[in-house]
Amino acid sequence: MDTTFTSIFKTYSWEEITQKIYSTTPEQVKQSLHKSQRNIIDFLYLLSPTAKPMLEEMAQLSHQITTRRFGKNIQLYAPLYLSNECQNICTYCGFSMDNKLPRRTLTPSEIDIEAKALKAMGFQHALLVTGESNHTVGTPYFLQAVEQLTSLFSQISIEVQPLDYEDYLALHEAKVNAVMVYQETYHQEVYKTYHPKGKKSNFQYRLETPDRIGRAGMHKIGLGVLLGLEDWRVDSFFTALHIDYLQKNYWRTKYSVSFPRLRPATGTVEPNFLMRDDDLLQLICAYRIWNPDLELSLSTREHPLFRDHIIPLGVTAMSAGSKTNPGGYVIAPESLEQFEISDERSPAEIASLIAKKGYQPVWKDWQMEY
């Protein structure tokens, strides 16, 4: 396939999108809110500062659309960190290669112990996470881990380094359900300053990763940016533009968006752009109003009070009881974390909270049959 998202991306300017967002009028926001179907420009209007005074109306509409499309269900999942080894230098990540701290990659027996600990908590969906180290944790390692875990979990997702098409095809055939890949920022001019060394410094290869995943026929692709590196409004517009392109070209695939705000981690930078709670709420509502079919996921990066109140307003999935270090559940609870979590409540507590809100905590959504 010759065409990729790069061809679309090159027709847009960061500066021009910034200007459009910050020159949005109240009339444009109102028109977008009252449409029956919305496009990418409507999304731009809804995430603008001009839309902030209409946040209550946006939240109500987001709740209505989410309930109509997904019912009152919140899927629960947990990350299973397999390795903190990494060959990249990323200025915002605890796994960055220049952090001189102990590294660990779980062995098959250790993976089994950690996975069974997650299973005992009730989880049926595991998200396998590693640093980006092709020599240590490459496709053969992933395939072995997936084969080992398919008997324990009904769904397995991965969040690892960008891979080639053939690798994604092999992982899809091995029953991987979804691949999460985050551009971190779509601001190409400053991307290199955040990723000065390693394969991750190749902006275009990362940008075209979802194309390779889509061509491989993966069931779901998860996108997102690290909120705080650059202007969250502009970065989120480009994320939506990416999703819009992918849905048109790989229409059999489902799509999800995550909302990671920059969190403290060893050796990391402070956020360049602070994102307040009401900003994040606005962004979640804007995504839901623009695209009713998107799955929206909120992690334990967020503090408990915010997660408590966001349940009826647009999200469809939440992590719980998360550990962001390899072996963090049983084997090595003190190993290097990728970032600090904020919501430390147990999975049982989160499930109980969801139920008290009148929603159903979903441990097992469905299971792929081959």
MIRO-247443 format. One record per residue (C-alpha): x negated, z negated, y; residue number from 1. Coordinates in Angstrom, 2 decimals. Example, Ala and Ser with C-alpha at 12.3 -4.5 7.8 and 13.67 -1.06 7.14 Angstrom:
2
PT         u         w         v   num
PT    -12.30     -7.80     -4.50     1
PT    -13.67     -7.14     -1.06     2
***
This chain:
370
PT         u         w         v   num
PT      0.00      0.00      0.00     1
PT     -1.56      1.13      3.29     2
PT      0.76     -0.64      5.74     3
PT      0.32     -4.37      6.29     4
PT      1.44     -6.85      8.91     5
PT     -1.73     -6.05     10.87     6
PT     -0.16     -2.82     12.10     7
PT      2.76     -4.79     13.58     8
PT      0.60     -7.63     14.87     9
PT     -1.62     -5.27     16.89    10
PT      1.36     -4.07     18.92    11
PT      1.92     -7.55     20.37    12
PT     -0.08     -9.44     22.98    13
PT     -0.44    -13.23     23.03    14
PT     -0.35    -13.17     26.82    15
PT      2.76    -10.98     27.02    16
PT      4.66    -13.17     24.52    17
PT      3.62    -16.26     26.46    18
PT      4.99    -14.73     29.64    19
PT      8.29    -13.81     27.97    20
PT      8.76    -17.28     26.51    21
PT      8.12    -19.07     29.77    22
PT     10.26    -16.68     31.85    23
PT     13.36    -17.04     29.65    24
PT     16.57    -17.58     31.63    25
PT     19.46    -19.94     30.77    26
PT     21.73    -16.91     30.39    27
PT     19.46    -15.44     27.70    28
PT     19.49    -18.71     25.76    29
PT     23.28    -18.97     25.97    30
PT     23.73    -15.38     24.79    31
PT     21.48    -16.04     21.79    32
PT     23.38    -19.21     20.89    33
PT     26.72    -17.42     20.89    34
PT     25.68    -14.40     18.80    35
PT     26.86    -14.02     15.20    36
PT     23.54    -12.40     14.18    37
PT     20.20    -12.95     15.87    38
PT     16.90    -11.10     16.06    39
PT     13.31    -12.07     16.78    40
PT     13.86    -11.99     20.55    41
PT     16.69    -14.49     20.19    42
PT     14.24    -16.76     18.38    43
PT     11.85    -16.39     21.32    44
PT     14.56    -17.50     23.73    45
PT     15.58    -20.45     21.56    46
PT     12.07    -21.91     21.40    47
PT     11.50    -21.56     25.14    48
PT     11.35    -24.56     27.51    49
PT     14.53    -23.19     29.09    50
PT     16.42    -23.92     25.86    51
PT     15.44    -27.61     25.81    52
PT     18.48    -28.81     27.87    53
PT     20.70    -27.13     25.24    54
PT     19.07    -28.98     22.33    55
PT     22.23    -30.92     21.45    56
PT     24.18    -27.68     21.04    57
PT     21.31    -26.19     19.05    58
PT     21.21    -29.21     16.73    59
PT     24.94    -29.03     16.04    60
PT     24.76    -25.32     15.34    61
PT     21.70    -25.79     13.12    62
PT     23.56    -28.43     11.11    63
PT     26.57    -26.14     10.64    64
PT     24.47    -23.15      9.54    65
PT     22.36    -25.23      7.15    66
PT     25.37    -26.88      5.51    67
PT     27.11    -23.53      5.10    68
PT     24.05    -21.87      3.53    69
PT     22.39    -24.70      1.57    70
PT     25.04    -27.39      1.26    71
PT     23.99    -31.02      1.60    72
PT     20.88    -30.81     -0.53    73
PT     17.26    -31.79      0.14    74
PT     14.66    -30.70     -2.38    75
PT     11.89    -33.22     -3.09    76
PT      8.33    -32.27     -3.93    77
PT      4.87    -33.78     -3.86    78
PT      1.39    -32.34     -3.35    79
PT     -1.07    -32.66     -6.20    80
PT     -4.55    -32.36     -4.71    81
PT     -6.96    -30.94     -7.28    82
PT    -10.14    -30.65     -5.19    83
PT    -11.56    -31.45     -1.77    84
PT    -14.54    -29.12     -2.13    85
PT    -14.64    -26.45      0.56    86
PT    -16.97    -23.67      1.72    87
PT    -15.42    -23.37      5.19    88
PT    -16.10    -25.16      8.43    89
PT    -12.74    -25.87     10.08    90
PT    -12.85    -28.12     13.12    91
PT     -9.50    -29.79     12.38    92
PT     -9.77    -30.51      8.63    93
PT    -11.14    -33.48      6.73    94
PT    -12.28    -31.13      3.93    95
PT    -14.53    -29.15      6.32    96
PT    -17.87    -28.33      4.70    97
PT    -19.83    -30.05      7.47    98
PT    -18.25    -33.43      6.71    99
PT    -20.95    -35.11      4.61   100
PT    -18.62    -37.08      2.38   101
PT    -18.16    -37.33     -1.40   102
PT    -16.45    -34.31     -2.98   103
PT    -14.34    -34.27     -6.11   104
PT    -12.67    -31.67     -8.32   105
PT    -10.34    -32.97    -11.00   106
PT    -11.08    -32.22    -14.64   107
PT     -8.26    -31.17    -17.01   108
PT     -7.89    -34.73    -18.28   109
PT     -7.76    -36.09    -14.72   110
PT     -5.18    -33.46    -13.75   111
PT     -3.06    -34.63    -16.66   112
PT     -3.23    -38.27    -15.52   113
PT     -2.32    -37.42    -11.91   114
PT      0.48    -35.05    -12.96   115
PT      2.03    -37.62    -15.29   116
PT      1.98    -40.14    -12.44   117
PT      3.99    -37.69    -10.31   118
PT      6.33    -37.00    -13.19   119
PT      6.95    -40.74    -13.62   120
PT      8.06    -40.87     -9.97   121
PT     10.75    -38.32    -10.77   122
PT      9.19    -35.13     -9.43   123
PT      9.98    -31.79    -11.06   124
PT      8.23    -29.73     -8.37   125
PT      4.48    -29.97     -7.79   126
PT      2.47    -28.31     -5.04   127
PT     -1.12    -27.78     -6.20   128
PT     -3.58    -28.06     -3.29   129
PT     -7.33    -27.52     -3.06   130
PT    -10.01    -26.89     -0.51   131
PT    -11.31    -23.33     -0.25   132
PT    -14.26    -23.11     -2.62   133
PT    -14.20    -19.96     -4.74   134
PT    -17.24    -20.97     -6.80   135
PT    -15.71    -24.28     -7.88   136
PT    -11.95    -23.81     -7.66   137
PT    -11.20    -20.14     -8.15   138
PT     -8.51    -18.26    -10.02   139
PT     -9.70    -19.28    -13.53   140
PT     -9.45    -22.95    -12.50   141
PT     -5.96    -22.39    -11.04   142
PT     -4.75    -20.56    -14.13   143
PT     -5.97    -23.35    -16.39   144
PT     -4.27    -25.98    -14.24   145
PT     -0.99    -24.04    -14.12   146
PT     -0.97    -23.51    -17.88   147
PT     -1.56    -27.22    -18.32   148
PT      1.27    -28.22    -16.00   149
PT      4.11    -25.81    -16.81   150
PT      5.34    -28.11    -19.57   151
PT      5.64    -31.00    -17.08   152
PT      7.17    -29.35    -14.01   153
PT     10.01    -26.88    -13.63   154
PT      8.42    -25.45    -10.48   155
PT      4.76    -25.09     -9.52   156
PT      3.63    -23.95     -6.08   157
PT      0.07    -23.51     -4.85   158
PT     -1.69    -23.97     -1.53   159
PT     -5.24    -22.72     -1.98   160
PT     -7.61    -20.20     -0.39   161
PT     -6.36    -16.63      0.20   162
PT     -6.87    -14.53     -2.92   163
PT     -6.89    -10.86     -3.88   164
PT     -3.80     -9.02     -5.12   165
PT     -4.94     -9.15     -8.76   166
PT     -5.32    -12.91     -8.56   167
PT     -1.78    -13.37     -7.25   168
PT     -0.46    -11.07     -9.95   169
PT     -2.14    -13.21    -12.62   170
PT     -0.78    -16.41    -11.07   171
PT      2.71    -14.96    -10.86   172
PT      2.56    -14.02    -14.55   173
PT      1.35    -17.58    -15.27   174
PT      4.66    -18.90    -13.81   175
PT      3.56    -19.93    -10.33   176
PT      6.78    -20.05     -8.33   177
PT      5.50    -19.99     -4.74   178
PT      2.35    -19.58     -2.66   179
PT      1.88    -21.37      0.66   180
PT     -0.60    -19.77      3.05   181
PT     -0.94    -20.79      6.68   182
PT     -2.56    -18.69      9.37   183
PT     -3.34    -21.94     11.28   184
PT     -3.12    -19.98     14.56   185
PT     -2.24    -16.38     15.39   186
PT     -4.39    -16.52     18.54   187
PT     -7.04    -14.15     17.25   188
PT     -9.42    -14.59     20.20   189
PT     -9.86    -18.33     19.61   190
PT     -9.37    -18.33     15.81   191
PT    -13.12    -18.00     15.30   192
PT    -13.83    -21.15     17.32   193
PT    -11.75    -23.20     14.87   194
PT    -13.26    -21.43     11.81   195
PT    -16.91    -20.77     12.66   196
PT    -18.21    -20.48      9.10   197
PT    -16.91    -19.47      5.67   198
PT    -14.54    -16.85      4.32   199
PT    -11.71    -18.37      6.34   200
PT    -13.35    -17.01      9.50   201
PT    -12.06    -13.55      8.46   202
PT     -8.86    -13.49     10.52   203
PT     -7.53    -10.18      9.19   204
PT     -8.03    -11.02      5.50   205
PT     -6.01    -14.19      5.99   206
PT     -3.39    -12.36      8.08   207
PT     -2.79     -9.85      5.27   208
PT     -2.60    -12.47      2.50   209
PT      1.23    -12.62      2.44   210
PT      1.26     -8.84      1.93   211
PT     -0.83     -9.27     -1.20   212
PT      1.41    -12.09     -2.40   213
PT      4.53    -10.02     -1.77   214
PT      3.13     -7.01     -3.62   215
PT      2.44     -9.28     -6.60   216
PT      6.17    -10.12     -6.78   217
PT      5.88    -13.85     -6.12   218
PT      9.26    -15.62     -5.95   219
PT      8.55    -17.41     -2.65   220
PT      6.02    -17.29      0.16   221
PT      5.50    -20.19      2.55   222
PT      4.15    -19.65      6.05   223
PT      3.33    -21.81      9.05   224
PT      0.77    -22.69     11.70   225
PT     -1.04    -25.91     12.48   226
PT      1.01    -27.17     15.39   227
PT     -1.36    -28.39     18.05   228
PT     -4.24    -25.94     17.82   229
PT     -2.70    -23.57     20.36   230
PT      0.62    -23.28     22.21   231
PT      3.17    -24.11     19.49   232
PT      5.82    -21.87     21.03   233
PT      3.67    -18.75     21.00   234
PT      2.20    -19.45     17.57   235
PT      5.70    -20.02     16.17   236
PT      6.93    -16.73     17.60   237
PT      4.17    -14.90     15.71   238
PT      5.02    -16.83     12.54   239
PT      8.63    -15.66     12.85   240
PT      7.46    -12.12     13.58   241
PT      5.42    -12.27     10.36   242
PT      8.42    -13.52      8.38   243
PT     10.64    -10.83      9.89   244
PT      8.19     -8.16      8.70   245
PT      7.85     -9.69      5.24   246
PT     11.60     -9.99      4.68   247
PT     12.04     -6.32      5.47   248
PT      9.19     -5.19      3.20   249
PT      9.39     -7.69      0.30   250
PT     13.09     -8.41      0.33   251
PT     13.22     -9.79     -3.22   252
PT     10.98    -12.70     -2.17   253
PT     12.23    -15.91     -0.57   254
PT     10.51    -17.46      2.42   255
PT      9.84    -20.96      3.68   256
PT      8.31    -22.44      6.81   257
PT      6.44    -25.73      7.10   258
PT      5.79    -27.67     10.30   259
PT      2.40    -29.39     10.06   260
PT      1.51    -31.15     13.29   261
PT     -2.20    -31.79     13.73   262
PT     -2.94    -35.21     12.23   263
PT     -6.06    -37.43     12.33   264
PT     -8.73    -36.59      9.76   265
PT    -12.44    -37.22      9.32   266
PT    -14.53    -35.31     11.85   267
PT    -11.63    -33.43     13.46   268
PT    -10.75    -32.36     16.98   269
PT     -7.92    -33.68     19.10   270
PT     -4.87    -31.40     19.49   271
PT     -5.17    -28.89     22.33   272
PT     -1.40    -28.84     22.75   273
PT      0.65    -31.96     22.17   274
PT      3.97    -31.44     20.45   275
PT      6.59    -34.12     21.00   276
PT      9.34    -35.04     18.57   277
PT     12.00    -33.25     20.60   278
PT      9.77    -30.14     20.61   279
PT      9.59    -30.19     16.82   280
PT     13.35    -30.68     16.59   281
PT     13.87    -27.70     18.89   282
PT     11.56    -25.56     16.75   283
PT     13.34    -26.48     13.51   284
PT     16.74    -25.71     15.06   285
PT     15.47    -22.42     16.49   286
PT     14.27    -21.30     13.07   287
PT     17.55    -22.26     11.41   288
PT     19.75    -20.58     14.04   289
PT     17.63    -17.41     13.94   290
PT     17.33    -17.15     10.15   291
PT     19.93    -18.96      8.01   292
PT     18.17    -18.04      4.73   293
PT     14.82    -19.66      5.50   294
PT     13.82    -22.77      3.60   295
PT     12.45    -25.33      6.05   296
PT     10.07    -28.00      4.77   297
PT      8.95    -31.26      6.39   298
PT      5.99    -33.23      5.07   299
PT      4.90    -36.85      5.21   300
PT      2.71    -35.95      8.20   301
PT      5.78    -36.92     10.25   302
PT      6.66    -40.52     11.01   303
PT      9.57    -42.19      9.17   304
PT     11.99    -42.38     12.10   305
PT     11.77    -38.65     12.78   306
PT     12.17    -37.79      9.09   307
PT     15.20    -40.08      8.86   308
PT     17.01    -38.29     11.66   309
PT     16.03    -34.70     10.81   310
PT     17.76    -34.66      7.41   311
PT     21.11    -33.23      8.63   312
PT     19.61    -30.93     11.27   313
PT     18.06    -28.03      9.39   314
PT     15.43    -28.95      6.81   315
PT     15.93    -28.14      3.14   316
PT     12.85    -29.73      1.55   317
PT     10.78    -32.88      2.06   318
PT      7.66    -34.25      0.45   319
PT      7.55    -37.91     -0.51   320
PT      4.93    -40.44     -1.57   321
PT      2.21    -37.92     -0.76   322
PT     -1.51    -38.40     -1.28   323
PT     -3.84    -35.86      0.35   324
PT     -6.95    -36.58     -1.69   325
PT     -7.85    -35.43     -5.23   326
PT     -7.02    -38.23     -7.64   327
PT     -5.15    -40.06     -4.89   328
PT     -2.26    -41.19     -7.10   329
PT     -4.28    -42.83     -9.90   330
PT     -7.84    -41.60    -10.48   331
PT     -9.55    -42.00     -7.10   332
PT     -7.26    -43.42     -4.40   333
PT    -10.20    -43.83     -1.98   334
PT    -11.54    -40.24     -2.15   335
PT    -11.75    -38.01      0.93   336
PT     -8.35    -37.25      2.43   337
PT     -7.52    -33.93      4.06   338
PT     -5.53    -35.77      6.74   339
PT     -3.71    -39.06      7.25   340
PT     -0.06    -39.21      6.27   341
PT      2.48    -41.01      8.45   342
PT      5.44    -41.67      6.16   343
PT      4.13    -43.88      3.34   344
PT      7.48    -44.72      1.76   345
PT      7.88    -44.20     -1.98   346
PT      9.75    -41.23     -3.47   347
PT     12.50    -43.61     -4.62   348
PT     12.91    -44.89     -1.05   349
PT     13.14    -41.35      0.33   350
PT     15.66    -40.34     -2.34   351
PT     17.76    -43.40     -1.52   352
PT     17.62    -42.58      2.19   353
PT     18.76    -39.00      1.56   354
PT     21.68    -40.26     -0.51   355
PT     22.70    -42.75      2.19   356
PT     22.84    -39.86      4.65   357
PT     25.44    -38.19      2.42   358
PT     22.99    -35.67      1.00   359
PT     21.78    -35.04     -2.54   360
PT     18.09    -35.48     -3.33   361
PT     17.21    -32.53     -5.57   362
PT     14.37    -33.23     -7.99   363
PT     14.93    -30.04     -9.97   364
PT     16.29    -27.04     -8.11   365
PT     16.02    -24.44    -10.87   366
PT     13.54    -23.22    -13.47   367
PT     12.06    -19.78    -13.94   368
PT     12.65    -18.15    -17.31   369
PT     10.22    -15.59    -18.66   370
***
